[in-house]
Amino acid sequence: MTSLKNHVQLIGRLGNDPEVRTFESGKKMATFSLATNETYYNNKGEKVEDTQWHNIVVWGKKADVVENYLNKGSEIALGGKLINRSYEKEGEKKYITEISLSELHMMGKKD
């Protein structure tokens, strides 16, 4: 059951075009936001749509795939793990949760 430790699976659409950085070592990193939507009815019977945004980080050859084949609005399924980190901005400590992508499945029609 070790494969269930810190594992996330999501299906959603890219909220922006991926940002790709290439480091001096030649290693590539891509980042993008992913929107997941859930629709439900509240206790008044009204339809409610809830959108959650997720920060995705991709490294190496998968970053090449993201750069070449994905853009804003692309529908994907992904698997990965949660990464929590912090940084300081203007003297204030900020916290961020990201998903480090390990599996990627492109869905929908080919453009």
Contacts in CASP RR format, 6 or more apart in sequence:
PFRMAT RR
TARGET T0000
AUTHOR 0000-0000-0000
METHOD contacts of the structure
MODEL  1
MTSLKNHVQLIGRLGNDPEVRTFESGKKMATFSLATNETYYNNKGEKVED
TQWHNIVVWGKKADVVENYLNKGSEIALGGKLINRSYEKEGEKKYITEIS
LSELHMMGKKD
6 81 0 8 1.000
6 82 0 8 1.000
7 79 0 8 1.000
7 80 0 8 1.000
7 81 0 8 1.000
8 78 0 8 1.000
8 79 0 8 1.000
8 80 0 8 1.000
8 81 0 8 1.000
8 82 0 8 1.000
8 99 0 8 1.000
9 77 0 8 1.000
9 78 0 8 1.000
9 79 0 8 1.000
9 80 0 8 1.000
10 34 0 8 1.000
10 36 0 8 1.000
10 54 0 8 1.000
10 77 0 8 1.000
10 78 0 8 1.000
10 79 0 8 1.000
10 99 0 8 1.000
11 36 0 8 1.000
11 75 0 8 1.000
11 76 0 8 1.000
11 77 0 8 1.000
11 78 0 8 1.000
11 107 0 8 1.000
12 34 0 8 1.000
12 35 0 8 1.000
12 36 0 8 1.000
12 37 0 8 1.000
12 75 0 8 1.000
12 76 0 8 1.000
12 77 0 8 1.000
13 34 0 8 1.000
13 35 0 8 1.000
13 73 0 8 1.000
13 74 0 8 1.000
13 75 0 8 1.000
13 76 0 8 1.000
14 32 0 8 1.000
14 33 0 8 1.000
14 34 0 8 1.000
14 35 0 8 1.000
14 70 0 8 1.000
14 71 0 8 1.000
14 72 0 8 1.000
14 73 0 8 1.000
14 74 0 8 1.000
14 76 0 8 1.000
15 32 0 8 1.000
15 33 0 8 1.000
15 34 0 8 1.000
15 35 0 8 1.000
15 53 0 8 1.000
15 72 0 8 1.000
15 73 0 8 1.000
16 32 0 8 1.000
16 33 0 8 1.000
16 72 0 8 1.000
17 32 0 8 1.000
17 71 0 8 1.000
17 72 0 8 1.000
18 30 0 8 1.000
18 31 0 8 1.000
18 32 0 8 1.000
18 58 0 8 1.000
18 66 0 8 1.000
18 67 0 8 1.000
18 70 0 8 1.000
18 71 0 8 1.000
19 30 0 8 1.000
19 31 0 8 1.000
19 32 0 8 1.000
20 28 0 8 1.000
20 29 0 8 1.000
20 30 0 8 1.000
20 63 0 8 1.000
20 66 0 8 1.000
20 67 0 8 1.000
21 28 0 8 1.000
21 29 0 8 1.000
21 30 0 8 1.000
22 28 0 8 1.000
23 29 0 8 1.000
27 59 0 8 1.000
27 60 0 8 1.000
28 59 0 8 1.000
28 60 0 8 1.000
28 63 0 8 1.000
28 64 0 8 1.000
28 67 0 8 1.000
29 57 0 8 1.000
29 58 0 8 1.000
29 59 0 8 1.000
29 60 0 8 1.000
29 63 0 8 1.000
30 57 0 8 1.000
30 58 0 8 1.000
30 62 0 8 1.000
30 63 0 8 1.000
30 66 0 8 1.000
30 67 0 8 1.000
31 55 0 8 1.000
31 56 0 8 1.000
31 57 0 8 1.000
31 58 0 8 1.000
32 56 0 8 1.000
32 66 0 8 1.000
32 70 0 8 1.000
33 53 0 8 1.000
33 54 0 8 1.000
33 55 0 8 1.000
33 56 0 8 1.000
34 53 0 8 1.000
34 54 0 8 1.000
34 56 0 8 1.000
34 76 0 8 1.000
34 78 0 8 1.000
34 99 0 8 1.000
35 51 0 8 1.000
35 52 0 8 1.000
35 53 0 8 1.000
35 54 0 8 1.000
36 51 0 8 1.000
36 52 0 8 1.000
36 54 0 8 1.000
37 49 0 8 1.000
37 50 0 8 1.000
37 51 0 8 1.000
37 52 0 8 1.000
38 49 0 8 1.000
38 50 0 8 1.000
38 51 0 8 1.000
38 52 0 8 1.000
39 47 0 8 1.000
39 48 0 8 1.000
39 49 0 8 1.000
39 50 0 8 1.000
40 47 0 8 1.000
40 48 0 8 1.000
40 50 0 8 1.000
41 47 0 8 1.000
41 48 0 8 1.000
42 48 0 8 1.000
54 99 0 8 1.000
55 96 0 8 1.000
55 97 0 8 1.000
55 98 0 8 1.000
55 99 0 8 1.000
56 78 0 8 1.000
56 98 0 8 1.000
56 99 0 8 1.000
56 101 0 8 1.000
57 83 0 8 1.000
57 98 0 8 1.000
57 99 0 8 1.000
57 100 0 8 1.000
57 101 0 8 1.000
58 66 0 8 1.000
58 100 0 8 1.000
58 101 0 8 1.000
58 104 0 8 1.000
59 100 0 8 1.000
62 101 0 8 1.000
62 104 0 8 1.000
65 104 0 8 1.000
66 104 0 8 1.000
69 106 0 8 1.000
70 76 0 8 1.000
70 106 0 8 1.000
74 106 0 8 1.000
75 106 0 8 1.000
75 107 0 8 1.000
75 108 0 8 1.000
76 104 0 8 1.000
76 105 0 8 1.000
76 106 0 8 1.000
76 107 0 8 1.000
77 104 0 8 1.000
77 105 0 8 1.000
77 107 0 8 1.000
78 99 0 8 1.000
78 101 0 8 1.000
78 103 0 8 1.000
78 104 0 8 1.000
78 105 0 8 1.000
79 99 0 8 1.000
79 101 0 8 1.000
79 102 0 8 1.000
79 103 0 8 1.000
79 104 0 8 1.000
80 99 0 8 1.000
80 100 0 8 1.000
80 101 0 8 1.000
80 102 0 8 1.000
80 103 0 8 1.000
81 99 0 8 1.000
81 100 0 8 1.000
81 102 0 8 1.000
82 97 0 8 1.000
82 98 0 8 1.000
82 99 0 8 1.000
82 100 0 8 1.000
83 97 0 8 1.000
83 98 0 8 1.000
83 99 0 8 1.000
83 100 0 8 1.000
84 95 0 8 1.000
84 96 0 8 1.000
84 97 0 8 1.000
85 95 0 8 1.000
85 96 0 8 1.000
85 98 0 8 1.000
86 93 0 8 1.000
86 94 0 8 1.000
86 95 0 8 1.000
86 96 0 8 1.000
87 93 0 8 1.000
87 94 0 8 1.000
87 96 0 8 1.000
88 94 0 8 1.000
END
